[in-house]
Amino acid sequence: MKIIVANKSGFCFGVKRAVDESEKLVAENKVVTYGKLIHNDQEVERLKKNGIIPKDEITEIENQRVIIRTHGVPKRDHDLLLSRGNEIFDYTCPFVKKLQKYAEEYFQKGFTVLILGKADHPEIIGVKGWTEDQAKVIEGVEDLNKIAFSEEEKVCLLAQTTEKQKNFQEVSDLLLKIKKDAIIINTICKATQERQESVVDLASRTDVMVIIGGKDSSNTKKLFQISKNVNNNTYLIENAMDLDKKWFEAAAIAGVSAGASTPDWIIEEVIKEMEEMKETMGMAEAAESKKTPKKGSVVQGKVVEVEKEKAFIDVGGKTEGVLEISEASFRNIEDLTEVISVGDEFSVKIIDLENENGEMRVSKRRAEEKEAIDKLLKAKEDGEVISVEVYEAVKGGILVDVGIRGFIPASLVDVGYIEDLNQFVGKNIEVMVEEVDLENRKYILSRKAVIEKELEKVWDTLEEGKSIKGIVKKLVDFGAFIDLGGIEGLLHISEMGWGKVEKSSDVLTEGQEVEVFLLSVNKETNKIALSLKKMTPDPWTIVNNKYKVGDTVPGKVVRESDFGAFVELEPGLDGLVHISQISWQRVEKVNDALKIGDEIQVKILEIDPENKKINLSIKETLPKPERPKREENEAAAPKQKAEKRTSPRPPREDKKVQEAETETIMDDKGPTGINIGELFGDKLKDFMK
């Protein structure tokens, strides 16, 4: 018989600390403990012989060195011990201390404090004392249902440190339905959870389980119950004397676990006794040497004959077992010949040595179940990713084959909502193990956890100021969503180019691969801002490299104003054609000469990169019109004037005639409509004289 000891067995941190420190104290002088230091009578008796004396009555303790036991005490007892002149050494378990602190804190805040646990357990008695005994103790959902809460009542739920996690979860779920604003704090000791998970794992892999611990120990009794639910051949003992040889007669593997208050020396005595039983009875060796398999054992078999509803399996020793169709797989099979063939080899479990027809019955399904559970437990413990086949979509999720039926709730299929789960049927997918509930045969898996794990790697590659390749996932009015490897970033339409982009579809198409710039990355809000225009230089930074004053270049009219038109030379680079530079002819309105979208030639008059201004001209690209002929006549005017100056001045006319002519000129208006008389006044009169 092979003996396996659970990874988490014996003294927990709190108990070991209390025992070690107590032994250090007694080495200096005699000490007493208020109540039993731990829930193990044999260890308490050993400590007593060494001078650590338990006292149950507080009135018996005065002016002494007193150890507070691992379960803690009510606040009133703590204060009373101090008042009686005692020197206190408080070795309350740190997890129990935390529970006491929460209970006191929320009681003082006016909360109704609920404690999930056993009302008569020393730990709970102590915790209640920190709420002036006002905390309510419940053992499960039935007790919770009996409590009537008022609408304004504030509730806080705590748990005994050795409570079963499953029970705490059920009570928590119900409480949140009753009181949505309830405060729930999981105060179950982490070591207790690990111990319980360890015993579930071991019990599923062994033929018999032995749980060692004091029968008054709450955590030991819970370990026993948990193991019993998984392996019916589970026995609770206090020491090696409680062992029974009959338990191991048909056992190839025996498991051992122990409560948190069980010392190593007791565990060692039990294992030693089991080893001696093994030698005297030759359990393991004899069982393995026997050619006829034992009921419950898992053996290797070979298919020798297959029919539609049953197959015959050679399990060694000239023994054949019958594999019925219902025991071939947890999945529905209509014809065995379609799934197994003669010569196939696989593990089977002996479920009956002789049925009513005198045949040995074997089960492939049950052997695979055991292997599958081992695989799931290991994968959960290691955080391993496993591959499974999806064989059916059901309401609320999908069913997968892991040697047993596994279930992936719809919420754990993907990080987002999946409308049609049938798309996964028949495919192999990677999952992580969320829950292994052997008691209720529930095996919950998560594809979402694998995706999130991969996304964590993607997040690690995202760095602001860097570029990354992605696929255009979806185009929207305000931009585009880019898939960066499972994580989507937003490329806003304003970041699609240096010029104005009217529609995202003008730049991108769905499914297109693009390289984008990471403007900002916020993992907490799951928001990523991207830019396409940042992948190219700002045209204003290189404008002097591409354009020179005096160049004639093509452009497109993109905007109009009262004072001119804006012409795009390239995306993000616009210049102004002032209204005076549109034509050699006078232009009253810009849109009389230009329209948005017109492709034109312009001449660069000025470039100002610092202020992002370019002055352009259209008329400078056009021939300058010839001057009218009247200008030629005007050119001859100086000669005529000179000739006039050589002619004798005509006699001065009558003064009154001159004044009349002056008045006429004064009233005349020039080509601009301005009254000349008003403009020049007396000066004109003097000139005319």
Buried (B, 14 or more C-beta within 10 A) or exposed (E): BBBBBBBBBBBBBBBBBBBEEBBEBBEEEEBBBBBBBBBBBBBBEBBBEEBBBBBEEBEEBEEBBBBBBBBBBBBEBBEBBEEBEBEBBBBBBBBBBBBBEBBBBBBEEEBBBBBBBBBEBBBBBBBBBBBEEEBBBBBBBEBBEEBEBEEEBBBBBBBBBBBBBBBBEBBBEBBEEEBEEBBBBBBBBEBBBBBBBBBBBBBBBBBBBBBBBBBBBBBBBBBBBBBBBBBEBBBBBBBBEBBEEEBBBBBBBBBBBBBBBBBEEBBEBBBEBBEEBBEEBEBBEEBEEEEEBBEBBBBEBBBEEBEEEBBBBBBEEEBBBBBBBEBBBBEEBEEBEEBBEEEBEBBBBBBBBEEEEEBBBBBBBBBBBBBBBBBBBEBBBEEEBBEBBBBBBEEEBBBBBBBBBBBBBBEBBBBEEBEEBEEBEEEEBBBBBBBBEBEEEEBBBBBBBBBEEBBEEEBEEBEEEEBBEBBBBEBEEEBBBBBBBEBBBBBBBEBBBBBBBEEBEEBBEEEEEBEBBBBEBEEEEEEBBBBBBBEEEBBBEEBEEEBEEEEEBEBBBBBBEEEBBBBBBBBBBBBBBBBEBBBEEEBEEBEEBBEEEEEBBBBBBEBEBEEEEBBBBBBBBEEEEEEEEEEEEEEEEEEEEEEEEEEEEEEEEEEEEBEEEBEEBBEEEEEEEEEBBEEBEEEBBEEEE
